[in-house]
């Protein structure tokens, strides 16, 4: 199977290439996050809508195993739709997600309203990061370019991400999926702590959109705040080559190796 997932009804077959850096038997958080967005985008809406916010709660480590998807419309309206997505492994809830969609409409905005400009190097001007970072099979399907700092090195960073591997067999990668995949790398983009001595696994992920991104490359312009009692935050401004379009926040569980 070339893609990360094969979906048949509500059953999902998982590729070994979904594995992340923390445990060889556990999926990278980007993988189930993209699956949840894919499922939510297939929930019909009464009028054209676009994804405005994604919240992923990683209830348990997501194993490299078959999954089951459940979807539910939590709120249906003329202006918004709120979807609930649940992923189960062997009957156990491993991911709970909500996806907020907002009605799309053409607006005539005041001339001073615009996107914050992007003043960092573009992907082709940025440093190529190796594809075997942290020995994660999932990361090998992602291209990384460092516009500022280095991925996985302590300190703030700005890293471009491009998904190179199919995520759902037989389906294209939506722009919201691209953004969510990149956003789950926030804790590595601005890690603050040394990966060799600390773990900083995210327990959740929230991505908010002012607009949908364009193009294949997504930039995380990130920083982390580490608290004294085992918790932290990884935060990123999200951009494409047009400018900034969203923000991502992860709650981190900090532990000494």
Phi, psi and omega in degrees: 000120183281326181280165178291322182228150166239121184252128177230100185068239177256010179259141185231125173266132186253132176281149172301339180288000175279352187295142181257191188273344189274328184205128183296343179261007184241141181287148169296140183300332179299326185294301178295332176297316179293324178296318179297318178295317177304314180294319181294322181291345177267359173282121183298147177242150182291335176221164178302129180222161178229154181290127180249334181202137176235129174236123180245122173253117179274094187292324178211163172305133182271114186284162172281078188208165175301146180237162174237135180256136167236135176237149181210139173270111183275331180208123179243127180210178180283338183247333180222158168223134176244120181255142171252131180236132177232134176246131181242144172239115182053042177082358182257131179292122180246332178222131169241131184223151168234141180232120179263128175246146180235142180305133177270136180203149178277127181239143173263097187270156175302150186296337182279353179277121180202172180279143174302130183291151177263120184246017178260160178301144176286169183306317183289347178259359187257163184285129178289125175268147180296151183274359182249031182302130177059014177064030183265121176303322181296320183294335178294342176266012181236134170268136180235139176226126183269112176275331176207136183071198179222145179294133178080356177266143179303139178114163178301149179211162174227111188234134173273141179231140175223127178281121182255344185251140176303141180265311180242122182302128178084001181234147174284171179262115180287165180292325176294323177296317178302316182295318182291320176302311179297317187299330180290351175271008184303320183292338175268339180287325179226068194287331181065309180263155181282121181303331182288338185242346184224151166249145180217066182287138177274137178269346181203179175203129173235128179236126179243138186243131165276332175203167175282141178290164176237148178083176185274335186267134176238130179261134168254118177253096199240165172208161178231146171241127182248122177276170186275353190236031173097004179239158177201175177231135168247127186229141180221141163272131183259136181219158164242192185284353174275329184152189182281140183227350184191182179222152177228143177224135173238140168268127187254144171255113186262128177217147173283139178290000000 
